[in-house]
Amino acid sequence: MEDIFYGKSYKDTVGYKIVINNKRDKYHHFLGGDNWNLPECPLCKQSMHQIISLDLKDDRLSNFQGKQREELPLFSCLNCSMQWDDQFFKIDFISKRATIIQQKQVDKEQLDEEDRIAVPIPFLPTILKEFKKKDYPTSDEKYDDIFSDLGVEYFGRVLGKPVLAQGELNNKCCNCHEDMSFIALISGENFMEELEEKNIDLFFGELILYFSFCTKCEIVKVESQSI
């Protein structure tokens, strides 16, 4: 259990917290916006939520860089059950367009109108802040503390070894069947003061969305785990 969820191996891979920033950094990472042409949710019949966009000119993301890749969007519909199971999307970096390859969710449920998150999510600049010692789940206690901080101090983690809510990720590419690279996780439980001050609702359930990317096929996978 320790090898899967926490332990000394976690300190060997550098990671970063996604933190809201009041002014733009030299890299253009941001929350929300609508500069990508994202697919329409087949259940909600509206564009999916552009949650986080990562600036691939940031050398910390060099493993994901490639020809004509300037920005990588992390997205899903947050208003229905389609986010509950694995999703695969093809990314067209030239036209800034994404298309659905596969969505495995069978149950069809939508949030009540008063609980729905607006599309698009309001734009906010963010920065990637390198983990400190306390942000690595090297012990059972630190593992629990991370889940207490996630969604309160910050709302996502980029790179590093993914902190798991339930079990190991099944991040095989649906096209080439090779291992995809974990890129980020986003918490569905967000109670950050910075969001509340700007009247931005980013609470989409007691779950975490894990994002992986196949650099060969340019496919993003979204995997959900309950907290």
N, C-alpha and C positions, 0 to 999 in steps of 0.2 A: 504493500500500500504506500509506504513512504517513497519508494522509487517512482511511483506514478504521480502522486499528488504534491509531494514536497521532499526536500532533501538537499544535500550538498551539491548535487549536479546542477541545480538551478543557478548557482552563482557563476557558472562558467560562460554564460551567454548574456551579453549586454542587452538591456531592453530600455524602453522609454514610456513614460506616462503621457497621455494626451491631456493637455491642460489648456483651458481657455486663456487667451491673452488679449489684453486691451488694445494692443497695437501690433501691427504686422511684424513678423520676424523676417529675417533675410530669406527664409523659405516660406512658401505659401501653402502651409497646411491649414485646413479650415473645416469647421462644422457647417452642415447645411448647404444651402445654395441650390441652384438649378442649372448650372452650366453644362451638365451632361444630359444627353438624351437617354433616359432610362426607360426600361420596358414598363408597360402598363401591367398592373397586378391583374391576373385573370379573374380574381374574386372581387376585388374592390373597384375595378374598372377606372383606376386613376394611376398616375405615375408613381413608381416606387420612391421611397425616401432616400435621398442622397444624404447619408449620415456623416461620413468623414471622407475628405479628399486629401490624399497624401501627395506632396510634391516630390516627384522622383528625381529631381535635381539635387536633393539632399543626399550627400555621400553616405550617410548612415543607412540609406536604403539602396546601396549599390547593388545588392543581390537581385533587385527587381528592375534595375535599369535596363534599357534596351533601345533599339532604333525607334524613334518617334514616340517613345513613352515619356511623357512629361508629367503626367498626373495619373494617380490610380484612385478611382472612386470605390468606397465601401458602402454598400447599399442593400436595402431589402424593403419590402412593404412591412410597416410596423403596426398596421391596423387590423391584421387578420391572421388566421392560422397558417398561412403559407410560410411564415417564418419559423414554424415549429419543427420542420424537418429539412433535410438537406436540399440545397439549391445550387445550381451551377449556371454561370452566366459567361457568355463570350464577350470579351472587351475589344472594341474597335478603337484604338488609340488615335487614329487619323481623323475619323469623323466624330470622336467623343460620343460614341453610341454603345450601348450594351443590349444584348438580346438574351432571352431565356433559352437555355439548353435543356434543363431538366429541373422540375420541382416535384419532390416526392410526397408532399403532404396530401393526404386523402380527405381528412376531415375539413369541412368548410364552415368556419366560424368567423364572424366579424365583431369588432368592438362596437359597443353602443356609441351613438353619435356624439354624446358628451365626453366620451373618453378618447376619441380619435385624435391622432397627432396630425397637425396641419401639414399639407404639402404645398410648397417646399418648407423644410425646416429653415428658420431664419439663419442667415449667414453670420458666423462668428469666427474671427481668426483664432487659431490654436497654435501651440508650440509642442514640440517633443522634448520632454524633460527627463534626463537620464535617471534611471533607478538609483536610489540609495540602498544601503544595506537592508533597511527595513522592508524594502519593496521586493526582495527575493524570498520566496517561500522555502527557506533552508531548514525550517523547523515547523512543527505542528502549530506552535503559537503564532509564528509569523504568517503562516498560511491563513489562519483565522483572521489575523489583523488585516491582511490584504483585502479580504472580502468585506471587512468592515469599512475600509477606506474607499473601495471601488464604488463609484456612484455618489460619493460624498466629497472627497478631495479631488478626484479626477474621474473621467467616465470611460477611459479605455487605455489599453496597453498595446504598444507596438514592439514587435520583435521580442527577443528573449524566448525562453521556453514558456509555452502557454500555461497559465494557471487554470487548472481544470476544475469544473464544477461537479462533474459526474464521472467521467472516464476519459481515456485517451481518444484523441481525434482520429477519425477515419478519413484521412485527407488524400485519398487516391484520386487522381484526375479521371474524370469520366470519359476522356478521349484517349489519352495515351496510357492510362492506368499506372503511371509512375507517381511517386510521392510529390505532392504539392508542398510549397513552402508556407509555413504559418507566417502571417504578416501582422494580424491585429485581433484584438477582442474588444467588444463594446458591451457595457453593462446596460440591461434594460431597467434597472432600478436606479434612477438618477434623482438625487435630492440636493444638487449643488446650488449654493447660494447665488453663484453667477448666473445660473439659468433662471432661478426664481426672480432675481432682480430685473431680468429682461422679459419676464412673463413667457418663457419658453418651456413648454412641456415636452420632456424627453423621457417620460416614464412609459415603457412599453411592455412591462411584465417582469416577473421574477425569473429572469433568464439571462444568459450571456450568448451573444452572437460571436462566433469564431470565424475569421476570414483567412482563407488560404489562397495562394496564387500559383498557377502553373506557368512558369516563364516560357516554356516550350510552346504551349497551346494558347497562351494568353486567356486563360479561363480562371475566373474567381469562383471559389466555393464558399458558401455560407452554411455553417453548422450551428445548430442551437442546442444548448444544454440548460436544464433548469437549475436554479440556484438552491 
